[in-house]
Amino acid sequence: MGEWGMGEHVIKMYSTPWCPDCHRAKHFLQEHGIAYEEINIDEHPEAAALVIEQNGGKRRVPTFLIRGRYYGNPPLSELAKLLGVTESEDGHGRTSPGA
């Protein structure tokens, strides 16, 4: 598997500027050097509609598109597994060897 942020490994994060879970997720991704495209659903109605469709009618943020699959506000531990990083006891992660 290649490095995240290179070509096909870029993830999309659907978010809003006022969402505390979005801020935590952005910090987590930045801490691990994981490139992502952020889409503000308050500014893009078509993205908001997609988020609602993918989350069973709920406007759930952050919603991630990773490897062609949508994840609505996953816990950071699940996000870490999806992206091949491990979390330390303080809730921060580390990149796994070979991730």
C-alpha positions as CSV (number, residue, x, y, z in Angstrom):
1,M,0.0,0.0,0.0
2,G,1.3,3.5,-0.9
3,E,1.5,6.6,1.2
4,W,-1.8,8.4,2.0
5,G,-2.1,11.6,0.1
6,M,-0.5,10.2,-3.0
7,G,-2.9,9.8,-6.0
8,E,-5.7,7.4,-5.3
9,H,-5.2,7.6,-1.5
10,V,-6.5,11.1,-1.1
11,I,-9.6,11.0,1.1
12,K,-12.5,13.4,1.2
13,M,-13.8,14.8,4.4
14,Y,-17.3,16.4,4.3
15,S,-17.5,18.9,7.2
16,T,-18.7,22.2,8.6
17,P,-16.7,24.9,10.2
18,W,-18.7,24.8,13.4
19,C,-18.4,21.1,14.0
20,P,-16.1,20.1,17.0
21,D,-15.8,16.5,15.7
22,C,-14.6,17.8,12.4
23,H,-11.9,19.9,14.1
24,R,-10.7,16.8,16.0
25,A,-10.7,14.7,12.8
26,K,-8.8,17.4,10.9
27,H,-6.2,17.6,13.7
28,F,-5.9,13.8,13.7
29,L,-5.3,13.7,9.9
30,Q,-2.8,16.6,10.0
31,E,-0.9,15.0,12.9
32,H,-0.4,11.9,10.8
33,G,0.5,13.7,7.6
34,I,-2.6,12.3,5.8
35,A,-3.7,14.5,2.9
36,Y,-7.4,15.1,2.5
37,E,-9.8,17.2,0.5
38,E,-12.2,19.0,2.8
39,I,-15.6,19.9,1.5
40,N,-17.7,22.3,3.5
41,I,-21.3,21.1,3.2
42,D,-22.6,24.5,4.4
43,E,-21.2,26.0,1.1
44,H,-22.0,23.1,-1.2
45,P,-25.7,22.0,-1.2
46,E,-24.9,19.0,-3.5
47,A,-22.3,17.8,-0.9
48,A,-24.8,18.2,1.9
49,A,-27.3,16.1,-0.1
50,L,-24.7,13.4,-0.6
51,V,-23.9,13.3,3.1
52,I,-27.6,13.0,4.0
53,E,-28.0,10.2,1.4
54,Q,-25.0,8.3,2.7
55,N,-25.9,8.6,6.3
56,G,-29.5,7.3,6.3
57,G,-31.1,10.7,6.1
58,K,-28.9,12.4,8.7
59,R,-26.6,15.4,8.1
60,R,-23.7,13.7,9.9
61,V,-20.3,15.4,9.9
62,P,-17.6,14.6,9.5
63,T,-18.3,12.1,6.8
64,F,-15.3,10.6,5.0
65,L,-14.9,9.0,1.6
66,I,-12.1,6.5,1.9
67,R,-11.4,3.9,-0.8
68,G,-14.8,4.4,-2.4
69,R,-16.8,3.9,0.8
70,Y,-18.5,6.5,3.1
71,Y,-18.1,6.6,6.9
72,G,-20.3,9.0,8.9
73,N,-18.5,10.4,11.9
74,P,-16.4,7.4,12.7
75,P,-14.6,7.3,16.1
76,L,-10.9,8.2,15.8
77,S,-10.0,4.6,16.6
78,E,-11.9,3.4,13.6
79,L,-10.4,6.2,11.4
80,A,-7.0,5.1,12.6
81,K,-7.7,1.5,11.5
82,L,-9.0,2.6,8.1
83,L,-5.9,4.7,7.5
84,G,-3.3,2.3,8.9
85,V,-2.2,4.3,11.9
86,T,-2.2,3.3,15.5
87,E,-3.4,5.3,18.4
88,S,-1.4,5.8,21.6
89,E,-3.1,5.7,25.0
90,D,-3.6,9.5,24.9
91,G,-5.8,9.1,21.8
92,H,-3.2,10.3,19.4
93,G,-2.0,8.0,16.7
94,R,1.2,6.9,15.2
95,T,1.8,5.7,11.7
96,S,2.1,1.9,11.5
97,P,5.1,0.5,9.8
98,G,4.2,-0.3,6.2
99,A,1.0,1.8,6.3
